[in-house]
Amino acid sequence: MTTDRAAYIERGRADYEADVKARPLYPDGTPRKGWDQLCEIARYSWAKPRHLGITDHNPEFDTLPL
């Protein structure tokens, strides 16, 4: 089963927003950014399919730019 790019992005966004809700501040007390304020690399990190792990080459997702 292949999940499309939009589904990965929405799941990543939901995961990030839940994490921000649980921990809204950085250790120095600065509020964490909203999803739309994250850089592309940070959004990619949250949206990247978990089953692919951290590798140099993830053809299922790497060809789908955020």
All heavy atoms as TSV, in Angstrom:
chain	resi	resn	atom	element	x	y	z
A	1	MET	N	N	0.834	-1.180	0.000
A	1	MET	CA	C	0.000	0.000	0.000
A	1	MET	C	C	0.880	1.243	0.000
A	1	MET	O	O	1.778	1.369	0.803
A	1	MET	CB	C	-0.890	-0.005	1.238
A	1	MET	CG	C	-1.813	1.195	1.297
A	1	MET	SD	S	-2.963	1.048	2.684
A	1	MET	CE	C	-2.270	2.277	3.754
A	2	THR	N	N	0.616	2.152	-0.901
A	2	THR	CA	C	1.374	3.383	-0.979
A	2	THR	C	C	0.530	4.529	-0.440
A	2	THR	O	O	-0.614	4.694	-0.838
A	2	THR	CB	C	1.773	3.686	-2.434
A	2	THR	OG1	O	2.535	2.593	-2.924
A	2	THR	CG2	C	2.583	4.945	-2.525
A	3	THR	N	N	1.097	5.276	0.473
A	3	THR	CA	C	0.420	6.447	0.998
A	3	THR	C	C	0.916	7.651	0.216
A	3	THR	O	O	2.107	7.790	-0.022
A	3	THR	CB	C	0.733	6.618	2.497
A	3	THR	OG1	O	0.332	5.422	3.166
A	3	THR	CG2	C	-0.010	7.784	3.077
A	4	ASP	N	N	0.013	8.534	-0.170
A	4	ASP	CA	C	0.432	9.667	-0.973
A	4	ASP	C	C	1.093	10.755	-0.125
A	4	ASP	O	O	1.000	10.768	1.100
A	4	ASP	CB	C	-0.721	10.218	-1.807
A	4	ASP	CG	C	-1.800	10.899	-0.984
A	4	ASP	OD1	O	-1.696	10.937	0.249
A	4	ASP	OD2	O	-2.753	11.392	-1.596
A	5	ARG	N	N	1.762	11.638	-0.806
A	5	ARG	CA	C	2.527	12.717	-0.190
A	5	ARG	C	C	1.671	13.535	0.774
A	5	ARG	O	O	2.091	13.833	1.888
A	5	ARG	CB	C	3.084	13.598	-1.302
A	5	ARG	CG	C	3.773	14.835	-0.850
A	5	ARG	CD	C	4.219	15.613	-2.107
A	5	ARG	NE	N	4.721	16.900	-1.757
A	5	ARG	CZ	C	3.996	18.008	-1.723
A	5	ARG	NH1	N	2.730	17.973	-2.031
A	5	ARG	NH2	N	4.538	19.151	-1.389
A	6	ALA	N	N	0.465	13.900	0.360
A	6	ALA	CA	C	-0.405	14.728	1.201
A	6	ALA	C	C	-0.720	14.041	2.528
A	6	ALA	O	O	-0.760	14.691	3.574
A	6	ALA	CB	C	-1.683	15.068	0.453
A	7	ALA	N	N	-0.922	12.740	2.500
A	7	ALA	CA	C	-1.220	12.009	3.734
A	7	ALA	C	C	-0.024	12.028	4.685
A	7	ALA	O	O	-0.188	12.198	5.890
A	7	ALA	CB	C	-1.626	10.574	3.415
A	8	TYR	N	N	1.185	11.844	4.139
A	8	TYR	CA	C	2.386	11.909	4.981
A	8	TYR	C	C	2.540	13.297	5.597
A	8	TYR	O	O	2.860	13.442	6.776
A	8	TYR	CB	C	3.637	11.582	4.169
A	8	TYR	CG	C	3.822	10.115	3.873
A	8	TYR	CD1	C	4.055	9.684	2.584
A	8	TYR	CD2	C	3.793	9.166	4.887
A	8	TYR	CE1	C	4.247	8.334	2.294
A	8	TYR	CE2	C	3.984	7.819	4.617
A	8	TYR	CZ	C	4.204	7.412	3.315
A	8	TYR	OH	O	4.392	6.090	3.057
A	9	ILE	N	N	2.312	14.324	4.795
A	9	ILE	CA	C	2.461	15.691	5.288
A	9	ILE	C	C	1.445	15.979	6.386
A	9	ILE	O	O	1.780	16.539	7.429
A	9	ILE	CB	C	2.342	16.702	4.130
A	9	ILE	CG1	C	3.541	16.546	3.189
A	9	ILE	CG2	C	2.258	18.132	4.656
A	9	ILE	CD1	C	3.394	17.289	1.876
A	10	GLU	N	N	0.205	15.585	6.175
A	10	GLU	CA	C	-0.828	15.828	7.190
A	10	GLU	C	C	-0.547	15.060	8.472
A	10	GLU	O	O	-0.756	15.571	9.564
A	10	GLU	CB	C	-2.212	15.493	6.642
A	10	GLU	CG	C	-2.715	16.541	5.679
A	10	GLU	CD	C	-2.665	17.959	6.241
A	10	GLU	OE1	O	-3.176	18.193	7.359
A	10	GLU	OE2	O	-2.085	18.839	5.576
A	11	ARG	N	N	-0.054	13.823	8.347
A	11	ARG	CA	C	0.291	13.053	9.552
A	11	ARG	C	C	1.467	13.708	10.281
A	11	ARG	O	O	1.469	13.820	11.501
A	11	ARG	CB	C	0.612	11.608	9.207
A	11	ARG	CG	C	0.844	10.770	10.467
A	11	ARG	CD	C	0.987	9.308	10.174
A	11	ARG	NE	N	2.166	9.096	9.359
A	11	ARG	CZ	C	2.334	8.062	8.547
A	11	ARG	NH1	N	1.393	7.156	8.434
A	11	ARG	NH2	N	3.427	7.927	7.853
A	12	GLY	N	N	2.465	14.158	9.519
A	12	GLY	CA	C	3.598	14.853	10.126
A	12	GLY	C	C	3.179	16.120	10.822
A	12	GLY	O	O	3.637	16.432	11.922
A	13	ARG	N	N	2.286	16.872	10.172
A	13	ARG	CA	C	1.784	18.111	10.770
A	13	ARG	C	C	1.041	17.810	12.067
A	13	ARG	O	O	1.240	18.475	13.080
A	13	ARG	CB	C	0.877	18.833	9.784
A	13	ARG	CG	C	0.343	20.136	10.320
A	13	ARG	CD	C	-0.605	20.796	9.337
A	13	ARG	NE	N	-0.872	22.146	9.763
A	13	ARG	CZ	C	-0.724	23.212	9.009
A	13	ARG	NH1	N	-0.354	23.110	7.755
A	13	ARG	NH2	N	-0.965	24.414	9.490
A	14	ALA	N	N	0.182	16.802	12.044
A	14	ALA	CA	C	-0.575	16.428	13.239
A	14	ALA	C	C	0.364	15.991	14.360
A	14	ALA	O	O	0.172	16.364	15.522
A	14	ALA	CB	C	-1.572	15.328	12.908
A	15	ASP	N	N	1.382	15.206	14.030
A	15	ASP	CA	C	2.368	14.771	15.027
A	15	ASP	C	C	3.095	15.967	15.627
A	15	ASP	O	O	3.285	16.052	16.833
A	15	ASP	CB	C	3.386	13.815	14.408
A	15	ASP	CG	C	2.817	12.445	14.070
A	15	ASP	OD1	O	1.685	12.137	14.500
A	15	ASP	OD2	O	3.516	11.695	13.359
A	16	TYR	N	N	3.508	16.896	14.756
A	16	TYR	CA	C	4.226	18.078	15.228
A	16	TYR	C	C	3.330	18.922	16.133
A	16	TYR	O	O	3.739	19.335	17.220
A	16	TYR	CB	C	4.734	18.925	14.056
A	16	TYR	CG	C	5.420	20.185	14.524
A	16	TYR	CD1	C	6.709	20.124	15.044
A	16	TYR	CD2	C	4.792	21.416	14.476
A	16	TYR	CE1	C	7.348	21.271	15.509
A	16	TYR	CE2	C	5.416	22.559	14.932
A	16	TYR	CZ	C	6.693	22.489	15.444
A	16	TYR	OH	O	7.316	23.622	15.912
A	17	GLU	N	N	2.107	19.177	15.694
A	17	GLU	CA	C	1.206	20.014	16.485
A	17	GLU	C	C	0.874	19.375	17.831
A	17	GLU	O	O	0.754	20.072	18.836
A	17	GLU	CB	C	-0.040	20.342	15.677
A	17	GLU	CG	C	0.290	21.316	14.543
A	17	GLU	CD	C	-0.861	21.582	13.594
A	17	GLU	OE1	O	-1.902	20.876	13.669
A	17	GLU	OE2	O	-0.715	22.500	12.756
A	18	ALA	N	N	0.756	18.050	17.877
A	18	ALA	CA	C	0.529	17.360	19.145
A	18	ALA	C	C	1.747	17.504	20.051
A	18	ALA	O	O	1.619	17.699	21.265
A	18	ALA	CB	C	0.221	15.883	18.903
A	19	ASP	N	N	2.947	17.427	19.460
A	19	ASP	CA	C	4.172	17.581	20.235
A	19	ASP	C	C	4.289	18.999	20.782
A	19	ASP	O	O	4.672	19.190	21.932
A	19	ASP	CB	C	5.379	17.235	19.356
A	19	ASP	CG	C	6.631	17.004	20.167
A	19	ASP	OD1	O	6.638	16.079	21.007
A	19	ASP	OD2	O	7.610	17.750	19.963
A	20	VAL	N	N	3.929	19.994	19.971
A	20	VAL	CA	C	3.967	21.389	20.427
A	20	VAL	C	C	2.945	21.607	21.542
A	20	VAL	O	O	3.225	22.323	22.503
A	20	VAL	CB	C	3.725	22.371	19.254
A	20	VAL	CG1	C	3.504	23.790	19.761
A	20	VAL	CG2	C	4.904	22.343	18.294
A	21	LYS	N	N	1.787	20.983	21.414
A	21	LYS	CA	C	0.775	21.117	22.466
A	21	LYS	C	C	1.283	20.539	23.783
A	21	LYS	O	O	1.061	21.113	24.846
A	21	LYS	CB	C	-0.514	20.415	22.036
A	21	LYS	CG	C	-1.649	20.611	22.993
A	21	LYS	CD	C	-2.928	19.994	22.462
A	21	LYS	CE	C	-4.066	20.219	23.441
A	21	LYS	NZ	N	-5.321	19.651	22.955
A	22	ALA	N	N	1.985	19.408	23.698
A	22	ALA	CA	C	2.522	18.768	24.906
A	22	ALA	C	C	3.712	19.533	25.473
A	22	ALA	O	O	3.902	19.589	26.688
A	22	ALA	CB	C	2.934	17.330	24.593
A	23	ARG	N	N	4.515	20.122	24.579
A	23	ARG	CA	C	5.711	20.863	24.997
A	23	ARG	C	C	5.782	22.165	24.197
A	23	ARG	O	O	6.509	22.246	23.209
A	23	ARG	CB	C	6.954	20.021	24.749
A	23	ARG	CG	C	7.061	18.814	25.651
A	23	ARG	CD	C	8.338	18.042	25.387
A	23	ARG	NE	N	8.357	17.478	24.043
A	23	ARG	CZ	C	8.117	16.207	23.748
A	23	ARG	NH1	N	7.874	15.361	24.706
A	23	ARG	NH2	N	8.149	15.780	22.512
A	24	PRO	N	N	5.023	23.179	24.594
A	24	PRO	CA	C	4.922	24.405	23.795
A	24	PRO	C	C	6.154	25.307	23.819
A	24	PRO	O	O	6.267	26.191	22.969
A	24	PRO	CB	C	3.724	25.128	24.403
A	24	PRO	CG	C	3.659	24.636	25.812
A	24	PRO	CD	C	4.158	23.220	25.774
A	25	LEU	N	N	7.056	25.067	24.753
A	25	LEU	CA	C	8.228	25.934	24.882
A	25	LEU	C	C	9.529	25.164	24.710
A	25	LEU	O	O	9.627	23.997	25.085
A	25	LEU	CB	C	8.246	26.604	26.256
A	25	LEU	CG	C	7.007	27.409	26.652
A	25	LEU	CD1	C	7.149	27.898	28.083
A	25	LEU	CD2	C	6.775	28.567	25.690
A	26	TYR	N	N	10.525	25.845	24.140
A	26	TYR	CA	C	11.879	25.293	24.117
A	26	TYR	C	C	12.430	25.379	25.537
A	26	TYR	O	O	11.878	26.096	26.386
A	26	TYR	CB	C	12.764	26.097	23.163
A	26	TYR	CG	C	12.430	25.874	21.711
A	26	TYR	CD1	C	11.869	26.888	20.948
A	26	TYR	CD2	C	12.679	24.654	21.085
A	26	TYR	CE1	C	11.561	26.699	19.607
A	26	TYR	CE2	C	12.380	24.450	19.748
A	26	TYR	CZ	C	11.829	25.481	19.010
A	26	TYR	OH	O	11.515	25.283	17.698
A	27	PRO	N	N	13.520	24.677	25.846
A	27	PRO	CA	C	14.080	24.709	27.203
A	27	PRO	C	C	14.387	26.119	27.721
A	27	PRO	O	O	14.315	26.362	28.922
A	27	PRO	CB	C	15.358	23.870	27.091
A	27	PRO	CG	C	15.053	22.903	25.996
A	27	PRO	CD	C	14.219	23.696	25.007
A	28	ASP	N	N	14.679	27.050	26.812
A	28	ASP	CA	C	14.987	28.415	27.253
A	28	ASP	C	C	13.734	29.272	27.445
A	28	ASP	O	O	13.817	30.452	27.755
A	28	ASP	CB	C	15.937	29.097	26.276
A	28	ASP	CG	C	15.307	29.397	24.921
A	28	ASP	OD1	O	14.134	29.039	24.688
A	28	ASP	OD2	O	16.003	29.997	24.081
A	29	GLY	N	N	12.549	28.678	27.273
A	29	GLY	CA	C	11.301	29.392	27.485
A	29	GLY	C	C	10.717	30.025	26.228
A	29	GLY	O	O	9.627	30.576	26.256
A	30	THR	N	N	11.423	29.934	25.118
A	30	THR	CA	C	10.952	30.485	23.855
A	30	THR	C	C	9.830	29.602	23.298
A	30	THR	O	O	9.961	28.381	23.283
A	30	THR	CB	C	12.097	30.520	22.815
A	30	THR	OG1	O	13.186	31.251	23.357
A	30	THR	CG2	C	11.643	31.145	21.511
A	31	PRO	N	N	8.730	30.211	22.847
A	31	PRO	CA	C	7.660	29.400	22.246
A	31	PRO	C	C	8.124	28.712	20.965
A	31	PRO	O	O	8.912	29.271	20.196
A	31	PRO	CB	C	6.575	30.434	21.910
A	31	PRO	CG	C	6.891	31.622	22.744
A	31	PRO	CD	C	8.385	31.614	22.931
A	32	ARG	N	N	7.661	27.490	20.773
A	32	ARG	CA	C	7.993	26.755	19.551
A	32	ARG	C	C	7.214	27.323	18.375
A	32	ARG	O	O	6.122	27.866	18.540
A	32	ARG	CB	C	7.684	25.271	19.735
A	32	ARG	CG	C	8.657	24.634	20.722
A	32	ARG	CD	C	8.311	23.221	21.034
A	32	ARG	NE	N	8.456	22.356	19.865
A	32	ARG	CZ	C	8.064	21.091	19.841
A	32	ARG	NH1	N	7.509	20.544	20.899
A	32	ARG	NH2	N	8.230	20.367	18.757
A	33	LYS	N	N	7.761	27.187	17.200
A	33	LYS	CA	C	7.152	27.695	15.982
A	33	LYS	C	C	5.948	26.854	15.586
A	33	LYS	O	O	5.876	25.670	15.889
A	33	LYS	CB	C	8.163	27.660	14.832
A	33	LYS	CG	C	9.345	28.551	15.042
A	33	LYS	CD	C	10.315	28.416	13.885
A	33	LYS	CE	C	11.527	29.305	14.103
A	33	LYS	NZ	N	12.482	29.203	13.001
A	34	GLY	N	N	5.039	27.483	14.836
A	34	GLY	CA	C	3.939	26.748	14.235
A	34	GLY	C	C	4.447	26.004	13.009
A	34	GLY	O	O	5.522	26.296	12.479
A	35	TRP	N	N	3.686	25.037	12.540
A	35	TRP	CA	C	4.066	24.229	11.376
A	35	TRP	C	C	4.468	25.099	10.188
A	35	TRP	O	O	5.475	24.857	9.539
A	35	TRP	CB	C	2.911	23.308	11.009
A	35	TRP	CG	C	3.156	22.472	9.794
A	35	TRP	CD1	C	2.720	22.739	8.527
A	35	TRP	CD2	C	3.895	21.253	9.706
A	35	TRP	NE1	N	3.134	21.752	7.661
A	35	TRP	CE2	C	3.861	20.825	8.373
A	35	TRP	CE3	C	4.572	20.476	10.633
A	35	TRP	CZ2	C	4.476	19.656	7.937
A	35	TRP	CZ3	C	5.178	19.307	10.198
A	35	TRP	CH2	C	5.137	18.919	8.867
A	36	ASP	N	N	3.663	26.104	9.887
A	36	ASP	CA	C	3.922	26.940	8.722
A	36	ASP	C	C	5.188	27.781	8.862
A	36	ASP	O	O	5.704	28.289	7.874
A	36	ASP	CB	C	2.728	27.841	8.426
A	36	ASP	CG	C	1.511	27.037	7.994
A	36	ASP	OD1	O	1.691	25.949	7.391
A	36	ASP	OD2	O	0.382	27.488	8.257
A	37	GLN	N	N	5.684	27.924	10.070
A	37	GLN	CA	C	6.909	28.683	10.309
A	37	GLN	C	C	8.165	27.810	10.257
A	37	GLN	O	O	9.272	28.330	10.267
A	37	GLN	CB	C	6.841	29.376	11.666
A	37	GLN	CG	C	5.746	30.411	11.749
A	37	GLN	CD	C	5.584	30.915	13.168
A	37	GLN	OE1	O	5.548	30.141	14.125
A	37	GLN	NE2	N	5.503	32.228	13.301
A	38	LEU	N	N	7.990	26.487	10.214
A	38	LEU	CA	C	9.139	25.587	10.159
A	38	LEU	C	C	9.805	25.648	8.790
A	38	LEU	O	O	9.126	25.828	7.771
A	38	LEU	CB	C	8.709	24.143	10.423
A	38	LEU	CG	C	8.163	23.814	11.804
A	38	LEU	CD1	C	7.729	22.356	11.849
A	38	LEU	CD2	C	9.180	24.120	12.875
A	39	CYS	N	N	11.099	25.452	8.766
A	39	CYS	CA	C	11.800	25.382	7.488
A	39	CYS	C	C	11.436	24.072	6.789
A	39	CYS	O	O	10.899	23.142	7.401
A	39	CYS	CB	C	13.306	25.480	7.691
A	39	CYS	SG	S	14.050	24.045	8.489
A	40	GLU	N	N	11.715	23.989	5.521
A	40	GLU	CA	C	11.362	22.813	4.723
A	40	GLU	C	C	11.974	21.533	5.279
A	40	GLU	O	O	11.343	20.483	5.315
A	40	GLU	CB	C	11.808	23.018	3.285
A	40	GLU	CG	C	11.390	21.908	2.359
A	40	GLU	CD	C	11.730	22.174	0.909
A	40	GLU	OE1	O	11.872	23.343	0.533
A	40	GLU	OE2	O	11.861	21.194	0.156
A	41	ILE	N	N	13.207	21.625	5.745
A	41	ILE	CA	C	13.884	20.436	6.280
A	41	ILE	C	C	13.182	19.927	7.542
A	41	ILE	O	O	13.015	18.725	7.727
A	41	ILE	CB	C	15.372	20.725	6.549
A	41	ILE	CG1	C	16.089	20.972	5.222
A	41	ILE	CG2	C	16.030	19.599	7.332
A	41	ILE	CD1	C	17.482	21.519	5.356
A	42	ALA	N	N	12.756	20.838	8.401
A	42	ALA	CA	C	12.047	20.426	9.617
A	42	ALA	C	C	10.714	19.778	9.279
A	42	ALA	O	O	10.347	18.748	9.856
A	42	ALA	CB	C	11.847	21.622	10.534
A	43	ARG	N	N	9.971	20.358	8.337
A	43	ARG	CA	C	8.692	19.758	7.938
A	43	ARG	C	C	8.930	18.380	7.319
A	43	ARG	O	O	8.195	17.429	7.595
A	43	ARG	CB	C	7.951	20.668	6.953
A	43	ARG	CG	C	7.385	21.905	7.622
A	43	ARG	CD	C	6.448	22.662	6.714
A	43	ARG	NE	N	6.992	22.946	5.413
A	43	ARG	CZ	C	7.611	24.067	5.058
A	43	ARG	NH1	N	7.766	25.033	5.944
A	43	ARG	NH2	N	8.072	24.226	3.841
A	44	TYR	N	N	9.975	18.261	6.508
A	44	TYR	CA	C	10.330	16.967	5.907
A	44	TYR	C	C	10.601	15.940	7.006
A	44	TYR	O	O	10.135	14.805	6.938
A	44	TYR	CB	C	11.560	17.138	5.027
A	44	TYR	CG	C	12.115	15.856	4.465
A	44	TYR	CD1	C	11.670	15.366	3.246
A	44	TYR	CD2	C	13.089	15.128	5.142
A	44	TYR	CE1	C	12.177	14.191	2.721
A	44	TYR	CE2	C	13.599	13.956	4.635
A	44	TYR	CZ	C	13.143	13.491	3.422
A	44	TYR	OH	O	13.637	12.326	2.909
A	45	SER	N	N	11.332	16.350	8.016
A	45	SER	CA	C	11.680	15.448	9.099
A	45	SER	C	C	10.428	14.912	9.802
A	45	SER	O	O	10.349	13.725	10.127
A	45	SER	CB	C	12.571	16.177	10.099
A	45	SER	OG	O	12.848	15.369	11.204
A	46	TRP	N	N	9.454	15.757	10.038
A	46	TRP	CA	C	8.222	15.327	10.693
A	46	TRP	C	C	7.339	14.520	9.762
A	46	TRP	O	O	6.625	13.620	10.195
A	46	TRP	CB	C	7.455	16.537	11.227
A	46	TRP	CG	C	8.027	17.028	12.504
A	46	TRP	CD1	C	8.952	18.028	12.660
A	46	TRP	CD2	C	7.741	16.544	13.808
A	46	TRP	NE1	N	9.251	18.178	13.991
A	46	TRP	CE2	C	8.522	17.282	14.716
A	46	TRP	CE3	C	6.905	15.557	14.298
A	46	TRP	CZ2	C	8.477	17.064	16.088
A	46	TRP	CZ3	C	6.861	15.344	15.663
A	46	TRP	CH2	C	7.643	16.087	16.550
A	47	ALA	N	N	7.349	14.824	8.463
A	47	ALA	CA	C	6.442	14.177	7.517
A	47	ALA	C	C	6.993	12.893	6.911
A	47	ALA	O	O	6.239	12.064	6.416
A	47	ALA	CB	C	6.089	15.147	6.387
A	48	LYS	N	N	8.288	12.719	6.956
A	48	LYS	CA	C	8.923	11.550	6.337
A	48	LYS	C	C	8.357	10.263	6.919
A	48	LYS	O	O	8.220	10.134	8.132
A	48	LYS	CB	C	10.424	11.626	6.595
A	48	LYS	CG	C	11.215	10.538	5.949
A	48	LYS	CD	C	12.676	10.805	6.224
A	48	LYS	CE	C	13.539	9.694	5.720
A	48	LYS	NZ	N	14.933	9.924	6.029
A	49	PRO	N	N	7.994	9.323	6.065
A	49	PRO	CA	C	7.443	8.053	6.558
A	49	PRO	C	C	8.374	7.377	7.564
A	49	PRO	O	O	9.552	7.187	7.300
A	49	PRO	CB	C	7.306	7.209	5.293
A	49	PRO	CG	C	7.231	8.193	4.190
A	49	PRO	CD	C	8.084	9.354	4.616
A	50	ARG	N	N	7.845	7.037	8.717
A	50	ARG	CA	C	8.654	6.450	9.787
A	50	ARG	C	C	9.271	5.113	9.378
A	50	ARG	O	O	10.370	4.787	9.782
A	50	ARG	CB	C	7.808	6.233	11.038
A	50	ARG	CG	C	7.073	7.439	11.551
A	50	ARG	CD	C	8.027	8.580	11.942
A	50	ARG	NE	N	7.306	9.635	12.622
A	50	ARG	CZ	C	6.770	10.689	12.024
A	50	ARG	NH1	N	6.839	10.826	10.726
A	50	ARG	NH2	N	6.153	11.620	12.716
A	51	HIS	N	N	8.573	4.331	8.560
A	51	HIS	CA	C	9.081	3.007	8.215
A	51	HIS	C	C	10.312	3.074	7.314
A	51	HIS	O	O	11.019	2.091	7.167
A	51	HIS	CB	C	7.997	2.165	7.550
A	51	HIS	CG	C	7.650	2.593	6.165
A	51	HIS	ND1	N	6.789	3.640	5.902
A	51	HIS	CD2	C	8.057	2.138	4.972
A	51	HIS	CE1	C	6.679	3.793	4.590
A	51	HIS	NE2	N	7.431	2.909	4.005
A	52	LEU	N	N	10.609	4.247	6.748
A	52	LEU	CA	C	11.785	4.365	5.889
A	52	LEU	C	C	13.057	4.585	6.699
A	52	LEU	O	O	14.151	4.387	6.207
A	52	LEU	CB	C	11.611	5.521	4.895
A	52	LEU	CG	C	10.483	5.346	3.901
A	52	LEU	CD1	C	10.383	6.567	3.006
A	52	LEU	CD2	C	10.675	4.099	3.061
A	53	GLY	N	N	12.912	5.000	7.937
A	53	GLY	CA	C	14.072	5.229	8.779
A	53	GLY	C	C	14.935	6.373	8.263
A	53	GLY	O	O	14.545	7.124	7.379
A	54	ILE	N	N	16.112	6.498	8.817
A	54	ILE	CA	C	17.040	7.544	8.412
A	54	ILE	C	C	18.098	6.912	7.526
A	54	ILE	O	O	18.913	6.115	7.978
A	54	ILE	CB	C	17.702	8.203	9.635
A	54	ILE	CG1	C	16.618	8.847	10.506
A	54	ILE	CG2	C	18.736	9.230	9.210
A	54	ILE	CD1	C	17.126	9.360	11.839
A	55	THR	N	N	18.040	7.223	6.255
A	55	THR	CA	C	19.011	6.708	5.298
A	55	THR	C	C	19.364	7.816	4.326
A	55	THR	O	O	18.763	8.883	4.327
A	55	THR	CB	C	18.448	5.511	4.502
A	55	THR	OG1	O	17.385	5.977	3.677
A	55	THR	CG2	C	17.948	4.400	5.405
A	56	ASP	N	N	20.330	7.558	3.481
A	56	ASP	CA	C	20.727	8.537	2.475
A	56	ASP	C	C	19.793	8.530	1.277
A	56	ASP	O	O	19.770	9.466	0.498
A	56	ASP	CB	C	22.148	8.243	1.974
A	56	ASP	CG	C	23.185	8.507	3.032
A	56	ASP	OD1	O	22.918	9.325	3.928
A	56	ASP	OD2	O	24.260	7.891	2.960
A	57	HIS	N	N	19.014	7.463	1.132
A	57	HIS	CA	C	18.192	7.339	-0.065
A	57	HIS	C	C	16.844	6.710	0.272
A	57	HIS	O	O	16.784	5.559	0.670
A	57	HIS	CB	C	18.921	6.484	-1.104
A	57	HIS	CG	C	18.171	6.347	-2.391
A	57	HIS	ND1	N	17.898	7.412	-3.208
A	57	HIS	CD2	C	17.634	5.270	-2.987
A	57	HIS	CE1	C	17.225	6.987	-4.272
A	57	HIS	NE2	N	17.052	5.690	-4.150
A	58	ASN	N	N	15.789	7.489	0.146
A	58	ASN	CA	C	14.432	7.002	0.389
A	58	ASN	C	C	13.591	7.305	-0.839
A	58	ASN	O	O	12.858	8.288	-0.884
A	58	ASN	CB	C	13.815	7.692	1.617
A	58	ASN	CG	C	14.440	7.210	2.897
A	58	ASN	OD1	O	14.496	6.015	3.136
A	58	ASN	ND2	N	14.918	8.126	3.706
A	59	PRO	N	N	13.675	6.473	-1.876
A	59	PRO	CA	C	12.994	6.785	-3.129
A	59	PRO	C	C	11.487	6.963	-2.992
A	59	PRO	O	O	10.889	7.706	-3.751
A	59	PRO	CB	C	13.334	5.598	-4.024
A	59	PRO	CG	C	13.759	4.513	-3.111
A	59	PRO	CD	C	14.356	5.180	-1.909
A	60	GLU	N	N	10.874	6.315	-2.023
A	60	GLU	CA	C	9.422	6.440	-1.866
A	60	GLU	C	C	9.015	7.860	-1.499
A	60	GLU	O	O	7.950	8.318	-1.855
A	60	GLU	CB	C	8.939	5.476	-0.782
A	60	GLU	CG	C	7.435	5.538	-0.545
A	60	GLU	CD	C	6.967	4.569	0.511
A	60	GLU	OE1	O	7.679	3.589	0.805
A	60	GLU	OE2	O	5.896	4.799	1.064
A	61	PHE	N	N	9.866	8.570	-0.798
A	61	PHE	CA	C	9.498	9.899	-0.313
A	61	PHE	C	C	10.404	10.999	-0.828
A	61	PHE	O	O	9.958	12.117	-1.030
A	61	PHE	CB	C	9.503	9.900	1.209
A	61	PHE	CG	C	8.834	11.117	1.801
A	61	PHE	CD1	C	7.456	11.258	1.755
A	61	PHE	CD2	C	9.577	12.105	2.416
A	61	PHE	CE1	C	6.827	12.365	2.293
A	61	PHE	CE2	C	8.956	13.218	2.965
A	61	PHE	CZ	C	7.587	13.345	2.911
A	62	ASP	N	N	11.668	10.709	-1.056
A	62	ASP	CA	C	12.609	11.751	-1.435
A	62	ASP	C	C	12.291	12.427	-2.758
A	62	ASP	O	O	12.719	13.541	-3.000
A	62	ASP	CB	C	14.041	11.201	-1.473
A	62	ASP	CG	C	14.575	10.911	-0.069
A	62	ASP	OD1	O	13.979	11.398	0.902
A	62	ASP	OD2	O	15.567	10.185	0.033
A	63	THR	N	N	11.537	11.773	-3.596
A	63	THR	CA	C	11.175	12.367	-4.876
A	63	THR	C	C	9.906	13.219	-4.754
A	63	THR	O	O	9.431	13.748	-5.741
A	63	THR	CB	C	10.948	11.286	-5.948
A	63	THR	OG1	O	9.933	10.406	-5.480
A	63	THR	CG2	C	12.232	10.519	-6.219
A	64	LEU	N	N	9.372	13.337	-3.554
A	64	LEU	CA	C	8.158	14.108	-3.314
A	64	LEU	C	C	8.479	15.351	-2.498
A	64	LEU	O	O	8.344	15.350	-1.283
A	64	LEU	CB	C	7.130	13.240	-2.575
A	64	LEU	CG	C	6.778	11.920	-3.251
A	64	LEU	CD1	C	5.914	11.086	-2.324
A	64	LEU	CD2	C	6.062	12.169	-4.559
A	65	PRO	N	N	8.936	16.416	-3.130
A	65	PRO	CA	C	9.332	17.601	-2.364
A	65	PRO	C	C	8.161	18.201	-1.600
A	65	PRO	O	O	7.020	18.175	-2.078
A	65	PRO	CB	C	9.840	18.566	-3.434
A	65	PRO	CG	C	9.193	18.114	-4.687
A	65	PRO	CD	C	9.002	16.627	-4.555
A	66	LEU	N	N	8.454	18.700	-0.440
A	66	LEU	CA	C	7.434	19.370	0.369
A	66	LEU	C	C	7.317	20.753	-0.170
A	66	LEU	O	O	6.883	21.655	0.272
A	66	LEU	CB	C	7.818	19.341	1.849
A	66	LEU	CG	C	7.955	17.952	2.453
A	66	LEU	CD1	C	8.463	18.048	3.873
A	66	LEU	CD2	C	6.633	17.242	2.437
